[in-house]
Amino acid sequence: MAGTLALSGNDSFILDGRIFRDFADGNYVETKFPNDQAVAKTGKNGNSIYSYNATGLMVETVLRLIRGSADDVYMNGRLQSQNANFAGFVLMVGEMTKKLGQGDGTITSDIYIMSGGIFKRGVDAKSNAEGDTEQSVSIYTIQFTNAPRAITK
């Protein structure tokens, strides 16, 4: 067999020890690094300046859950807990695992281990008379302060 293969499936998302299952359509979990980890500038005479940016370790994770599902109820409870007592809120920890097959039975796990999580914004809502399925989706945006990536076989 020529080339490298990647068969994707059986991904999982765990938050505070809870395995999530009530996902909506499309990108139901998405983790992004919104900040640069380092910056460089070149100045006069070709002099270069480099700087490490610690905020580059932060990630933003978006969950798309079926509105009213058990996972939505759980997340809403956690959000209400944060809103009621921010200083006393227990920070969230999460794990996003992507399973990748190579076509020969070998499976690699691509894992993001997230910590220091807070809700970044509330959950929007809408009603639509034309059958827009987005009205049945709750979207949670969580900001984690750290999310190292591990790749294991």
ChimeraX commands (.cxc) that place a marker at each C-alpha (Angstrom):
marker #1 position 0.00,0.00,0.00 radius 0.5
marker #1 position 1.42,3.40,-0.95 radius 0.5
marker #1 position 1.03,6.63,0.98 radius 0.5
marker #1 position -0.27,7.37,4.43 radius 0.5
marker #1 position -3.85,6.59,5.38 radius 0.5
marker #1 position -6.12,8.05,8.06 radius 0.5
marker #1 position -9.48,6.45,8.82 radius 0.5
marker #1 position -11.31,8.68,11.30 radius 0.5
marker #1 position -14.08,7.58,13.62 radius 0.5
marker #1 position -15.15,6.75,17.18 radius 0.5
marker #1 position -14.11,10.19,18.45 radius 0.5
marker #1 position -15.02,11.14,22.01 radius 0.5
marker #1 position -15.41,14.19,24.22 radius 0.5
marker #1 position -15.25,14.04,28.01 radius 0.5
marker #1 position -15.86,16.99,30.33 radius 0.5
marker #1 position -15.39,16.73,34.09 radius 0.5
marker #1 position -15.45,12.93,33.76 radius 0.5
marker #1 position -18.76,12.92,31.83 radius 0.5
marker #1 position -18.76,11.22,28.42 radius 0.5
marker #1 position -20.86,13.33,26.04 radius 0.5
marker #1 position -23.20,11.65,23.55 radius 0.5
marker #1 position -25.98,14.13,22.67 radius 0.5
marker #1 position -24.18,15.88,19.83 radius 0.5
marker #1 position -25.91,17.80,17.06 radius 0.5
marker #1 position -24.89,17.87,13.40 radius 0.5
marker #1 position -21.85,19.22,11.61 radius 0.5
marker #1 position -18.78,20.14,13.66 radius 0.5
marker #1 position -20.24,18.99,16.97 radius 0.5
marker #1 position -16.96,19.55,18.87 radius 0.5
marker #1 position -14.33,21.95,17.65 radius 0.5
marker #1 position -11.16,23.02,19.46 radius 0.5
marker #1 position -9.18,25.99,18.19 radius 0.5
marker #1 position -6.09,27.88,19.32 radius 0.5
marker #1 position -7.07,31.54,18.77 radius 0.5
marker #1 position -3.72,33.08,19.77 radius 0.5
marker #1 position -0.21,32.81,18.33 radius 0.5
marker #1 position 2.27,30.90,20.50 radius 0.5
marker #1 position 5.17,33.07,19.40 radius 0.5
marker #1 position 5.79,36.16,17.33 radius 0.5
marker #1 position 8.80,37.42,15.42 radius 0.5
marker #1 position 9.62,40.76,13.86 radius 0.5
marker #1 position 12.48,41.88,11.74 radius 0.5
marker #1 position 13.71,45.41,12.24 radius 0.5
marker #1 position 16.40,47.71,10.93 radius 0.5
marker #1 position 19.56,46.12,9.55 radius 0.5
marker #1 position 17.90,42.69,9.55 radius 0.5
marker #1 position 17.80,42.50,13.35 radius 0.5
marker #1 position 15.18,40.02,14.55 radius 0.5
marker #1 position 13.15,39.96,17.75 radius 0.5
marker #1 position 11.32,36.87,18.99 radius 0.5
marker #1 position 8.80,36.66,21.79 radius 0.5
marker #1 position 6.95,33.76,23.39 radius 0.5
marker #1 position 3.22,34.36,23.90 radius 0.5
marker #1 position 1.83,32.28,26.79 radius 0.5
marker #1 position -1.76,32.99,25.69 radius 0.5
marker #1 position -0.98,30.79,22.69 radius 0.5
marker #1 position -1.57,27.78,24.95 radius 0.5
marker #1 position -5.24,28.72,25.44 radius 0.5
marker #1 position -7.94,26.94,23.44 radius 0.5
marker #1 position -11.55,27.64,22.66 radius 0.5
marker #1 position -13.80,24.60,22.45 radius 0.5
marker #1 position -17.27,24.79,20.92 radius 0.5
marker #1 position -19.83,22.08,21.69 radius 0.5
marker #1 position -22.98,21.70,19.60 radius 0.5
marker #1 position -25.52,19.74,21.64 radius 0.5
marker #1 position -29.11,18.76,20.99 radius 0.5
marker #1 position -31.21,21.34,22.84 radius 0.5
marker #1 position -32.94,19.88,25.91 radius 0.5
marker #1 position -30.86,16.67,25.90 radius 0.5
marker #1 position -29.27,15.24,29.05 radius 0.5
marker #1 position -25.89,16.73,28.05 radius 0.5
marker #1 position -27.52,20.14,27.45 radius 0.5
marker #1 position -29.18,20.00,30.88 radius 0.5
marker #1 position -25.82,19.11,32.48 radius 0.5
marker #1 position -23.98,21.93,30.70 radius 0.5
marker #1 position -26.70,24.44,31.55 radius 0.5
marker #1 position -26.34,23.48,35.22 radius 0.5
marker #1 position -22.58,24.06,35.05 radius 0.5
marker #1 position -23.15,27.41,33.31 radius 0.5
marker #1 position -25.65,28.47,35.99 radius 0.5
marker #1 position -23.12,27.45,38.65 radius 0.5
marker #1 position -20.49,29.71,37.06 radius 0.5
marker #1 position -22.98,32.58,36.80 radius 0.5
marker #1 position -24.15,32.22,40.41 radius 0.5
marker #1 position -20.68,32.19,42.02 radius 0.5
marker #1 position -17.83,32.86,39.62 radius 0.5
marker #1 position -15.17,32.97,42.35 radius 0.5
marker #1 position -16.37,29.60,43.68 radius 0.5
marker #1 position -16.77,27.92,40.29 radius 0.5
marker #1 position -14.85,24.66,39.89 radius 0.5
marker #1 position -12.87,24.99,36.67 radius 0.5
marker #1 position -13.64,22.43,33.97 radius 0.5
marker #1 position -11.29,19.79,32.61 radius 0.5
marker #1 position -11.85,18.03,29.32 radius 0.5
marker #1 position -10.47,15.57,26.85 radius 0.5
marker #1 position -11.11,15.46,23.12 radius 0.5
marker #1 position -9.93,12.22,21.50 radius 0.5
marker #1 position -9.81,11.54,17.78 radius 0.5
marker #1 position -9.27,7.90,16.79 radius 0.5
marker #1 position -7.31,7.41,13.57 radius 0.5
marker #1 position -6.90,4.09,11.80 radius 0.5
marker #1 position -4.15,3.31,9.31 radius 0.5
marker #1 position -6.08,0.69,7.35 radius 0.5
marker #1 position -4.17,-2.24,8.85 radius 0.5
marker #1 position -5.92,-2.39,12.24 radius 0.5
marker #1 position -3.50,0.00,13.91 radius 0.5
marker #1 position -5.22,2.84,15.77 radius 0.5
marker #1 position -3.63,6.12,16.81 radius 0.5
marker #1 position -5.29,8.36,19.41 radius 0.5
marker #1 position -4.93,12.12,18.91 radius 0.5
marker #1 position -5.81,13.61,22.30 radius 0.5
marker #1 position -6.21,17.17,23.58 radius 0.5
marker #1 position -6.09,17.29,27.39 radius 0.5
marker #1 position -7.77,20.54,28.41 radius 0.5
marker #1 position -7.73,22.25,31.82 radius 0.5
marker #1 position -8.77,25.51,33.46 radius 0.5
marker #1 position -12.09,25.75,31.60 radius 0.5
marker #1 position -14.74,28.44,31.94 radius 0.5
marker #1 position -17.80,29.29,29.88 radius 0.5
marker #1 position -16.83,32.11,27.54 radius 0.5
marker #1 position -20.38,33.14,26.60 radius 0.5
marker #1 position -24.01,32.21,27.11 radius 0.5
marker #1 position -26.16,29.94,24.93 radius 0.5
marker #1 position -28.02,31.68,22.10 radius 0.5
marker #1 position -31.56,30.67,21.16 radius 0.5
marker #1 position -33.86,31.19,18.20 radius 0.5
marker #1 position -37.23,30.17,16.83 radius 0.5
marker #1 position -37.83,29.69,13.11 radius 0.5
marker #1 position -41.03,28.98,11.20 radius 0.5
marker #1 position -39.22,27.53,8.17 radius 0.5
marker #1 position -37.73,24.42,9.73 radius 0.5
marker #1 position -34.24,25.71,10.53 radius 0.5
marker #1 position -32.63,22.85,12.50 radius 0.5
marker #1 position -30.31,25.29,14.32 radius 0.5
marker #1 position -33.22,26.13,16.63 radius 0.5
marker #1 position -32.77,22.66,18.17 radius 0.5
marker #1 position -29.07,23.13,18.91 radius 0.5
marker #1 position -27.42,24.54,22.05 radius 0.5
marker #1 position -23.95,25.90,21.40 radius 0.5
marker #1 position -21.51,26.15,24.31 radius 0.5
marker #1 position -18.20,27.99,24.03 radius 0.5
marker #1 position -15.63,27.03,26.64 radius 0.5
marker #1 position -12.23,28.63,27.08 radius 0.5
marker #1 position -9.47,26.42,28.49 radius 0.5
marker #1 position -6.16,27.87,29.66 radius 0.5
marker #1 position -4.12,24.86,28.62 radius 0.5
marker #1 position -4.56,22.00,26.16 radius 0.5
marker #1 position -1.47,19.95,25.38 radius 0.5
marker #1 position -1.79,17.46,22.52 radius 0.5
marker #1 position -0.71,13.84,22.82 radius 0.5
marker #1 position -0.48,11.28,20.02 radius 0.5
marker #1 position -0.45,7.64,21.17 radius 0.5
marker #1 position -0.56,4.27,19.43 radius 0.5
marker link #1:1,2 radius 0.2
marker link #1:2,3 radius 0.2
marker link #1:3,4 radius 0.2
marker link #1:4,5 radius 0.2
marker link #1:5,6 radius 0.2
marker link #1:6,7 radius 0.2
marker link #1:7,8 radius 0.2
marker link #1:8,9 radius 0.2
marker link #1:9,10 radius 0.2
marker link #1:10,11 radius 0.2
marker link #1:11,12 radius 0.2
marker link #1:12,13 radius 0.2
marker link #1:13,14 radius 0.2
marker link #1:14,15 radius 0.2
marker link #1:15,16 radius 0.2
marker link #1:16,17 radius 0.2
marker link #1:17,18 radius 0.2
marker link #1:18,19 radius 0.2
marker link #1:19,20 radius 0.2
marker link #1:20,21 radius 0.2
marker link #1:21,22 radius 0.2
marker link #1:22,23 radius 0.2
marker link #1:23,24 radius 0.2
marker link #1:24,25 radius 0.2
marker link #1:25,26 radius 0.2
marker link #1:26,27 radius 0.2
marker link #1:27,28 radius 0.2
marker link #1:28,29 radius 0.2
marker link #1:29,30 radius 0.2
marker link #1:30,31 radius 0.2
marker link #1:31,32 radius 0.2
marker link #1:32,33 radius 0.2
marker link #1:33,34 radius 0.2
marker link #1:34,35 radius 0.2
marker link #1:35,36 radius 0.2
marker link #1:36,37 radius 0.2
marker link #1:37,38 radius 0.2
marker link #1:38,39 radius 0.2
marker link #1:39,40 radius 0.2
marker link #1:40,41 radius 0.2
marker link #1:41,42 radius 0.2
marker link #1:42,43 radius 0.2
marker link #1:43,44 radius 0.2
marker link #1:44,45 radius 0.2
marker link #1:45,46 radius 0.2
marker link #1:46,47 radius 0.2
marker link #1:47,48 radius 0.2
marker link #1:48,49 radius 0.2
marker link #1:49,50 radius 0.2
marker link #1:50,51 radius 0.2
marker link #1:51,52 radius 0.2
marker link #1:52,53 radius 0.2
marker link #1:53,54 radius 0.2
marker link #1:54,55 radius 0.2
marker link #1:55,56 radius 0.2
marker link #1:56,57 radius 0.2
marker link #1:57,58 radius 0.2
marker link #1:58,59 radius 0.2
marker link #1:59,60 radius 0.2
marker link #1:60,61 radius 0.2
marker link #1:61,62 radius 0.2
marker link #1:62,63 radius 0.2
marker link #1:63,64 radius 0.2
marker link #1:64,65 radius 0.2
marker link #1:65,66 radius 0.2
marker link #1:66,67 radius 0.2
marker link #1:67,68 radius 0.2
marker link #1:68,69 radius 0.2
marker link #1:69,70 radius 0.2
marker link #1:70,71 radius 0.2
marker link #1:71,72 radius 0.2
marker link #1:72,73 radius 0.2
marker link #1:73,74 radius 0.2
marker link #1:74,75 radius 0.2
marker link #1:75,76 radius 0.2
marker link #1:76,77 radius 0.2
marker link #1:77,78 radius 0.2
marker link #1:78,79 radius 0.2
marker link #1:79,80 radius 0.2
marker link #1:80,81 radius 0.2
marker link #1:81,82 radius 0.2
marker link #1:82,83 radius 0.2
marker link #1:83,84 radius 0.2
marker link #1:84,85 radius 0.2
marker link #1:85,86 radius 0.2
marker link #1:86,87 radius 0.2
marker link #1:87,88 radius 0.2
marker link #1:88,89 radius 0.2
marker link #1:89,90 radius 0.2
marker link #1:90,91 radius 0.2
marker link #1:91,92 radius 0.2
marker link #1:92,93 radius 0.2
marker link #1:93,94 radius 0.2
marker link #1:94,95 radius 0.2
marker link #1:95,96 radius 0.2
marker link #1:96,97 radius 0.2
marker link #1:97,98 radius 0.2
marker link #1:98,99 radius 0.2
marker link #1:99,100 radius 0.2
marker link #1:100,101 radius 0.2
marker link #1:101,102 radius 0.2
marker link #1:102,103 radius 0.2
marker link #1:103,104 radius 0.2
marker link #1:104,105 radius 0.2
marker link #1:105,106 radius 0.2
marker link #1:106,107 radius 0.2
marker link #1:107,108 radius 0.2
marker link #1:108,109 radius 0.2
marker link #1:109,110 radius 0.2
marker link #1:110,111 radius 0.2
marker link #1:111,112 radius 0.2
marker link #1:112,113 radius 0.2
marker link #1:113,114 radius 0.2
marker link #1:114,115 radius 0.2
marker link #1:115,116 radius 0.2
marker link #1:116,117 radius 0.2
marker link #1:117,118 radius 0.2
marker link #1:118,119 radius 0.2
marker link #1:119,120 radius 0.2
marker link #1:120,121 radius 0.2
marker link #1:121,122 radius 0.2
marker link #1:122,123 radius 0.2
marker link #1:123,124 radius 0.2
marker link #1:124,125 radius 0.2
marker link #1:125,126 radius 0.2
marker link #1:126,127 radius 0.2
marker link #1:127,128 radius 0.2
marker link #1:128,129 radius 0.2
marker link #1:129,130 radius 0.2
marker link #1:130,131 radius 0.2
marker link #1:131,132 radius 0.2
marker link #1:132,133 radius 0.2
marker link #1:133,134 radius 0.2
marker link #1:134,135 radius 0.2
marker link #1:135,136 radius 0.2
marker link #1:136,137 radius 0.2
marker link #1:137,138 radius 0.2
marker link #1:138,139 radius 0.2
marker link #1:139,140 radius 0.2
marker link #1:140,141 radius 0.2
marker link #1:141,142 radius 0.2
marker link #1:142,143 radius 0.2
marker link #1:143,144 radius 0.2
marker link #1:144,145 radius 0.2
marker link #1:145,146 radius 0.2
marker link #1:146,147 radius 0.2
marker link #1:147,148 radius 0.2
marker link #1:148,149 radius 0.2
marker link #1:149,150 radius 0.2
marker link #1:150,151 radius 0.2
marker link #1:151,152 radius 0.2
marker link #1:152,153 radius 0.2
view
